[in-house]
């Protein structure tokens, strides 16, 4: 009986820790060697509606738009070389990511 209770406890701890980890990682950023000019954001549904801004390294705002789906691909193919900051803002929360076009 003790062994079964322990197994159930371990399974519950693993399930809870997986949920906490998923909530802490609400944005996934991907790059692809095949599409080196693409910056991909994958978010949870809570961030749909957030404002996405792209800034050049000198602080110049290049574009701003609303996140309409859980996934957004930003194509830097026609952008000049350099480092960009992608800012995702919803409410009082803001997250920033870097992309360097070489």
MMTF fields as JSON, N, C-alpha, C and O atoms, coordinates in Angstrom:
{
  "mmtfVersion": "1.0.0",
  "mmtfProducer": "UNKNOWN",
  "numBonds": 407,
  "numAtoms": 408,
  "numGroups": 102,
  "numChains": 1,
  "numModels": 1,
  "chainsPerModel": [1],
  "groupsPerChain": [102],
  "chainIdList": ["A"],
  "bondAtomList": [4, 2, 8, 6, 12, 10, 16, 14, 20, 18, 24, 22, 28, 26, 32, 30, 36, 34, 40, 38, 44, 42, 48, 46, 52, 50, 56, 54, 60, 58, 64, 62, 68, 66, 72, 70, 76, 74, 80, 78, 84, 82, 88, 86, 92, 90, 96, 94, 100, 98, 104, 102, 108, 106, 112, 110, 116, 114, 120, 118, 124, 122, 128, 126, 132, 130, 136, 134, 140, 138, 144, 142, 148, 146, 152, 150, 156, 154, 160, 158, 164, 162, 168, 166, 172, 170, 176, 174, 180, 178, 184, 182, 188, 186, 192, 190, 196, 194, 200, 198, 204, 202, 208, 206, 212, 210, 216, 214, 220, 218, 224, 222, 228, 226, 232, 230, 236, 234, 240, 238, 244, 242, 248, 246, 252, 250, 256, 254, 260, 258, 264, 262, 268, 266, 272, 270, 276, 274, 280, 278, 284, 282, 288, 286, 292, 290, 296, 294, 300, 298, 304, 302, 308, 306, 312, 310, 316, 314, 320, 318, 324, 322, 328, 326, 332, 330, 336, 334, 340, 338, 344, 342, 348, 346, 352, 350, 356, 354, 360, 358, 364, 362, 368, 366, 372, 370, 376, 374, 380, 378, 384, 382, 388, 386, 392, 390, 396, 394, 400, 398, 404, 402],
  "bondOrderList": [1, 1, 1, 1, 1, 1, 1, 1, 1, 1, 1, 1, 1, 1, 1, 1, 1, 1, 1, 1, 1, 1, 1, 1, 1, 1, 1, 1, 1, 1, 1, 1, 1, 1, 1, 1, 1, 1, 1, 1, 1, 1, 1, 1, 1, 1, 1, 1, 1, 1, 1, 1, 1, 1, 1, 1, 1, 1, 1, 1, 1, 1, 1, 1, 1, 1, 1, 1, 1, 1, 1, 1, 1, 1, 1, 1, 1, 1, 1, 1, 1, 1, 1, 1, 1, 1, 1, 1, 1, 1, 1, 1, 1, 1, 1, 1, 1, 1, 1, 1, 1],
  "groupList": [{"groupName": "UNK", "atomNameList": ["N", "CA", "C", "O"], "elementList": ["N", "C", "C", "O"], "formalChargeList": [0, 0, 0, 0], "bondAtomList": [1, 0, 2, 1, 3, 2], "bondOrderList": [1, 1, 2], "singleLetterCode": "X", "chemCompType": "L-PEPTIDE LINKING"}],
  "groupTypeList": [0, 0, 0, 0, 0, 0, 0, 0, 0, 0, 0, 0, 0, 0, 0, 0, 0, 0, 0, 0, 0, 0, 0, 0, 0, 0, 0, 0, 0, 0, 0, 0, 0, 0, 0, 0, 0, 0, 0, 0, 0, 0, 0, 0, 0, 0, 0, 0, 0, 0, 0, 0, 0, 0, 0, 0, 0, 0, 0, 0, 0, 0, 0, 0, 0, 0, 0, 0, 0, 0, 0, 0, 0, 0, 0, 0, 0, 0, 0, 0, 0, 0, 0, 0, 0, 0, 0, 0, 0, 0, 0, 0, 0, 0, 0, 0, 0, 0, 0, 0, 0, 0],
  "groupIdList": [1, 2, 3, 4, 5, 6, 7, 8, 9, 10, 11, 12, 13, 14, 15, 16, 17, 18, 19, 20, 21, 22, 23, 24, 25, 26, 27, 28, 29, 30, 31, 32, 33, 34, 35, 36, 37, 38, 39, 40, 41, 42, 43, 44, 45, 46, 47, 48, 49, 50, 51, 52, 53, 54, 55, 56, 57, 58, 59, 60, 61, 62, 63, 64, 65, 66, 67, 68, 69, 70, 71, 72, 73, 74, 75, 76, 77, 78, 79, 80, 81, 82, 83, 84, 85, 86, 87, 88, 89, 90, 91, 92, 93, 94, 95, 96, 97, 98, 99, 100, 101, 102],
  "secStructList": [7, 2, 2, 2, 2, 2, 2, 2, 2, 2, 2, 2, 2, 2, 2, 2, 2, 2, 2, 2, 2, 2, 2, 2, 7, 7, 3, 3, 3, 3, 7, 7, 1, 6, 6, 6, 6, 3, 3, 3, 3, 3, 3, 7, 4, 4, 4, 6, 6, 7, 3, 3, 3, 3, 3, 3, 6, 6, 1, 7, 3, 3, 3, 3, 3, 3, 7, 7, 1, 1, 3, 3, 3, 3, 3, 7, 6, 6, 1, 7, 1, 3, 3, 3, 3, 3, 3, 3, 3, 3, 6, 6, 3, 3, 3, 3, 3, 3, 3, 3, 3, 7],
  "xCoordList": [0.822, 0.0, 0.866, 0.542, 1.981, 2.856, 3.497, 3.672, 3.851, 4.485, 3.535, 3.957, 2.269, 1.289, 1.083, 0.969, 1.036, 0.883, 2.089, 1.945, 3.274, 4.487, 4.48, 4.846, 4.076, 3.997, 3.018, 3.304, 1.882, 0.887, 1.453, 1.253, 2.156, 2.769, 3.79, 3.8, 4.644, 5.665, 5.014, 5.451, 3.99, 3.287, 2.669, 2.76, 2.044, 1.449, 2.507, 2.287, 3.643, 4.725, 5.223, 5.45, 5.394, 5.854, 4.83, 5.209, 3.555, 2.515, 2.479, 2.366, 2.574, 2.534, 3.769, 3.649, 4.957, 6.173, 6.15, 6.663, 5.571, 5.441, 4.532, 4.807, 3.457, 2.532, 3.196, 3.048, 3.917, 4.609, 5.656, 5.787, 6.393, 7.415, 6.766, 7.3, 5.663, 4.986, 4.497, 4.548, 4.028, 3.559, 4.724, 4.581, 5.872, 7.03, 7.605, 8.176, 7.469, 7.974, 6.82, 6.462, 6.225, 5.049, 5.369, 4.456, 6.639, 7.045, 8.206, 9.188, 8.075, 9.153, 9.668, 8.895, 10.978, 11.608, 12.424, 13.219, 12.22, 12.938, 13.66, 13.206, 14.791, 15.509, 15.674, 15.596, 15.898, 16.045, 17.224, 17.326, 18.125, 19.243, 18.751, 19.373, 17.65, 17.1, 16.523, 16.654, 15.891, 15.278, 15.961, 15.356, 17.207, 18.007, 17.525, 17.942, 16.657, 16.12, 14.766, 14.147, 14.301, 13.019, 13.225, 14.119, 12.397, 12.327, 10.922, 9.94, 10.818, 9.522, 9.199, 9.983, 8.032, 7.502, 6.347, 5.438, 6.387, 5.246, 4.872, 5.705, 3.614, 3.176, 1.993, 1.46, 1.602, 0.356, -0.786, -0.545, -2.01, -3.157, -3.348, -4.029, -2.76, -2.886, -2.208, -2.585, -1.214, -0.502, -1.065, -0.583, -2.072, -2.727, -3.337, -4.026, -3.079, -3.522, -2.404, -2.585, -1.253, -0.111, 0.42, 0.197, 1.119, 1.739, 3.148, 3.917, 3.484, 4.821, 5.48, 4.955, 6.637, 7.377, 8.757, 9.359, 9.257, 10.593, 11.4, 11.011, 12.529, 13.409, 14.764, 15.258, 15.361, 16.727, 17.657, 17.209, 18.937, 19.892, 20.021, 20.397, 19.721, 19.812, 18.549, 18.448, 17.588, 16.359, 15.209, 14.1, 15.461, 14.425, 13.342, 13.646, 12.086, 10.961, 10.692, 10.394, 10.796, 10.587, 9.146, 8.589, 8.547, 7.163, 6.537, 7.222, 5.226, 4.47, 3.148, 2.486, 2.768, 1.48, 0.999, 1.735, -0.246, -0.887, -0.675, -0.762, -0.399, -0.258, -1.664, -2.422, -2.007, -3.367, -3.54, -4.66, -2.457, -2.488, -1.393, -0.632, -1.308, -0.289, 1.093, 2.088, 1.175, 2.458, 2.62, 1.693, 3.817, 4.131, 5.532, 6.461, 5.675, 6.979, 7.317, 6.546, 8.465, 8.947, 10.061, 11.048, 9.897, 10.849, 11.778, 11.339, 13.067, 14.065, 14.837, 15.908, 14.32, 15.032, 15.361, 16.46, 14.424, 14.645, 15.189, 15.372, 15.444, 15.955, 17.47, 18.148, 17.986, 19.441, 20.123, 19.496, 21.416, 22.188, 22.27, 22.303, 22.303, 22.414, 21.614, 21.103, 21.521, 20.825, 19.487, 19.391, 18.467, 17.114, 16.617, 17.013, 15.75, 15.079, 13.607, 12.966, 13.082, 11.658, 11.042, 11.408, 10.112, 9.477, 8.024, 7.272, 7.649, 6.296, 5.697, 6.214, 4.607, 4.028, 2.538, 1.793, 2.123, 0.697, 0.456, 1.028, -0.386, -0.633, 0.646, 1.301, 0.994, 2.211, 3.421, 4.52, 3.231, 4.312, 4.954, 4.263, 6.284, 7.017, 8.189, 8.852, 8.429, 9.568, 10.292, 9.669, 11.615, 12.398, 13.28, 13.783, 13.449, 14.268, 15.164, 14.804, 16.328, 17.289, 17.341, 17.226, 17.512, 17.74, 18.841, 18.782, 19.845, 20.944, 20.94, 21.044, 20.819, 20.897, 22.336, 22.906, 22.902, 24.313, 24.418, 25.523],
  "yCoordList": [-1.198, 0.0, 1.262, 2.235, 1.249, 2.408, 2.655, 3.809, 1.602, 1.74, 2.398, 3.261, 2.011, 2.631, 4.109, 4.934, 4.443, 5.843, 6.659, 7.799, 6.077, 6.762, 6.991, 8.074, 6.003, 6.131, 7.234, 8.042, 7.264, 8.295, 9.669, 10.623, 9.774, 11.045, 11.503, 12.673, 10.593, 10.938, 11.394, 12.376, 10.705, 11.089, 12.473, 13.292, 12.744, 14.054, 15.162, 16.227, 14.92, 15.914, 16.185, 17.339, 15.143, 15.327, 16.101, 16.949, 15.826, 16.54, 18.011, 18.88, 18.294, 19.675, 20.429, 21.572, 19.825, 20.52, 20.78, 21.805, 19.882, 20.11, 21.281, 22.063, 21.418, 22.534, 23.846, 24.833, 23.886, 25.096, 25.486, 26.666, 24.532, 24.827, 25.373, 26.307, 24.833, 25.31, 26.74, 27.533, 27.084, 28.44, 29.418, 30.556, 29.004, 29.886, 30.135, 31.197, 29.187, 29.301, 29.578, 28.716, 30.773, 31.045, 31.522, 31.71, 31.723, 32.123, 31.25, 31.082, 30.701, 29.901, 30.66, 31.086, 30.822, 31.521, 30.51, 29.766, 30.49, 29.528, 30.219, 31.229, 29.647, 30.036, 28.792, 27.673, 28.982, 27.838, 28.063, 29.121, 27.081, 27.242, 27.411, 28.117, 26.77, 26.856, 28.252, 28.782, 28.831, 30.154, 31.098, 31.509, 31.429, 32.19, 33.617, 34.272, 34.118, 35.467, 35.487, 36.545, 34.338, 34.251, 34.257, 33.585, 35.015, 35.001, 34.51, 35.159, 33.376, 32.764, 32.834, 32.396, 33.391, 33.428, 32.436, 32.457, 31.576, 30.708, 30.997, 30.89, 31.362, 31.739, 30.882, 30.085, 31.069, 30.444, 31.399, 32.548, 30.942, 31.759, 33.006, 33.943, 33.032, 34.213, 35.443, 36.571, 35.238, 36.368, 36.836, 37.82, 36.147, 36.619, 37.98, 38.149, 38.94, 40.312, 41.211, 42.423, 40.63, 41.415, 42.289, 42.0, 43.353, 44.22, 43.713, 43.466, 43.56, 43.129, 44.307, 44.823, 44.732, 45.85, 45.367, 44.538, 45.888, 45.553, 46.845, 47.811, 46.851, 48.009, 47.669, 46.552, 48.637, 48.487, 48.793, 49.326, 48.471, 48.621, 50.058, 50.272, 51.047, 52.446, 52.91, 54.079, 52.006, 52.329, 52.734, 52.973, 52.813, 53.194, 52.106, 50.932, 52.509, 51.581, 51.347, 52.287, 50.086, 49.762, 49.381, 49.778, 48.619, 48.193, 47.82, 47.492, 47.881, 47.504, 46.922, 47.488, 45.798, 45.212, 44.331, 44.033, 43.922, 43.096, 41.617, 41.219, 40.823, 39.377, 38.788, 38.76, 38.32, 37.846, 36.353, 35.886, 35.603, 34.156, 33.78, 34.639, 32.5, 32.035, 31.958, 31.805, 32.06, 31.964, 33.151, 33.526, 33.734, 34.833, 34.623, 34.297, 34.811, 34.733, 36.133, 36.735, 36.641, 37.932, 37.652, 36.995, 38.15, 37.911, 39.115, 40.217, 38.896, 39.954, 39.93, 40.532, 39.25, 39.098, 40.452, 40.633, 41.397, 42.699, 43.751, 44.906, 43.369, 44.305, 44.444, 43.55, 45.58, 45.791, 44.928, 44.477, 44.711, 43.902, 44.622, 45.852, 43.847, 44.423, 43.634, 42.55, 44.211, 43.566, 44.262, 45.49, 43.446, 43.941, 43.468, 42.409, 44.263, 43.881, 43.7, 44.584, 42.555, 42.275, 42.329, 41.548, 43.249, 43.428, 42.965, 43.381, 42.105, 41.571, 42.145, 41.897, 42.913, 43.597, 43.299, 43.422, 42.907, 42.742, 43.154, 42.579, 44.145, 44.663, 45.271, 46.077, 44.887, 45.398, 44.523, 44.82, 43.451, 42.498, 42.768, 42.995, 42.74, 42.926, 41.954, 41.722, 41.392, 40.485, 40.945, 41.387, 40.842, 41.269, 40.125, 39.319, 40.081, 39.064, 39.761, 40.807, 39.182, 39.738, 38.887, 37.662, 39.547, 38.863, 39.621, 40.844, 38.892, 39.503, 39.0, 37.802, 39.939, 39.585, 39.79, 40.872, 38.724, 38.775, 38.779, 38.819],
  "zCoordList": [0.0, 0.0, 0.0, -0.68, 0.769, 0.811, -0.543, -0.935, -1.265, -2.573, -3.57, -4.34, -3.569, -4.46, -4.13, -5.036, -2.864, -2.455, -2.901, -3.343, -2.786, -3.211, -4.724, -5.18, -5.499, -6.964, -7.352, -8.236, -6.701, -6.987, -6.655, -7.407, -5.533, -5.131, -6.174, -6.556, -6.636, -7.635, -8.933, -9.532, -9.365, -10.601, -10.448, -11.363, -9.312, -9.084, -9.083, -9.659, -8.445, -8.422, -9.837, -10.202, -10.63, -12.007, -12.833, -13.641, -12.647, -13.391, -13.001, -13.866, -11.715, -11.241, -11.712, -12.153, -11.632, -12.055, -13.557, -14.007, -14.335, -15.771, -16.068, -16.978, -15.316, -15.492, -15.116, -15.837, -14.02, -13.59, -14.624, -14.95, -15.139, -16.135, -17.409, -18.007, -17.827, -19.033, -18.842, -19.782, -17.659, -17.407, -17.37, -17.817, -16.848, -16.779, -18.165, -18.411, -19.063, -20.428, -21.372, -22.176, -21.292, -22.093, -23.498, -24.302, -23.816, -25.157, -25.597, -24.874, -26.784, -27.364, -28.579, -29.437, -28.637, -29.754, -30.526, -29.953, -31.84, -32.665, -33.798, -34.337, -34.141, -35.341, -36.184, -35.677, -37.449, -38.332, -39.258, -39.879, -39.365, -40.302, -41.741, -42.534, -42.068, -43.419, -43.693, -44.796, -42.682, -42.806, -41.808, -40.818, -42.076, -41.11, -40.912, -39.958, -41.786, -41.635, -40.933, -40.821, -40.462, -39.781, -38.266, -37.75, -37.568, -36.114, -35.782, -36.141, -35.103, -34.821, -33.34, -32.497, -33.032, -31.665, -31.577, -32.406, -30.578, -30.273, -28.824, -27.924, -28.61, -27.273, -26.841, -27.613, -25.595, -25.157, -25.483, -25.852, -25.352, -25.762, -24.901, -25.319, -23.713, -22.855, -23.455, -23.139, -24.314, -24.896, -26.236, -26.798, -26.749, -27.968, -27.658, -26.652, -28.526, -28.296, -27.802, -27.686, -27.51, -27.051, -28.184, -29.359, -27.823, -28.813, -29.086, -28.156, -30.363, -30.778, -31.479, -32.466, -30.965, -31.542, -31.944, -31.26, -33.056, -33.523, -33.567, -34.224, -32.858, -32.786, -33.404, -33.254, -34.097, -34.57, -33.408, -32.393, -33.529, -32.422, -31.929, -30.776, -32.768, -32.333, -31.601, -31.229, -31.392, -30.671, -31.574, -31.096, -32.875, -33.839, -33.916, -34.128, -33.743, -33.866, -35.34, -36.077, -35.777, -37.179, -37.472, -38.496, -36.584, -36.784, -35.453, -34.484, -35.437, -34.25, -34.722, -35.592, -34.148, -34.482, -33.352, -32.412, -33.462, -32.453, -32.788, -33.949, -31.779, -31.945, -32.075, -31.105, -33.273, -33.543, -33.323, -33.118, -33.362, -33.153, -32.175, -31.729, -31.838, -30.901, -31.541, -30.832, -32.867, -33.551, -34.491, -35.209, -34.472, -35.369, -35.924, -35.185, -37.233, -37.874, -38.379, -39.128, -37.968, -38.438, -39.433, -39.104, -40.644, -41.731, -41.856, -42.184, -41.592, -41.666, -42.985, -43.073, -44.012, -45.282, -45.925, -46.448, -45.888, -46.521, -45.56, -45.946, -44.326, -43.333, -43.463, -43.969, -42.996, -43.041, -41.982, -41.024, -42.179, -41.235, -39.894, -39.841, -38.814, -37.484, -36.472, -36.753, -35.284, -34.171, -33.937, -33.938, -33.739, -33.522, -32.164, -31.675, -31.568, -30.332, -30.644, -31.214, -30.269, -30.437, -29.046, -28.167, -28.852, -27.54, -27.622, -28.504, -26.693, -26.581, -25.305, -24.215, -25.424, -24.271, -24.168, -25.141, -22.976, -22.701, -21.254, -20.328, -21.076, -19.733, -19.166, -19.826, -17.955, -17.314, -17.586, -17.118, -18.335, -18.593, -19.951, -20.944, -19.977, -21.237, -21.266, -20.256, -22.45, -22.652, -23.896, -24.862, -23.872, -25.013, -25.503, -24.72, -26.815, -27.463, -28.475, -29.014, -28.73, -29.672, -30.941, -30.889, -32.059, -33.339, -34.057, -34.187, -34.522, -35.256, -36.691, -36.951, -37.607, -39.038, -39.483, -39.346, -40.018, -40.44, -41.944, -42.486]
}
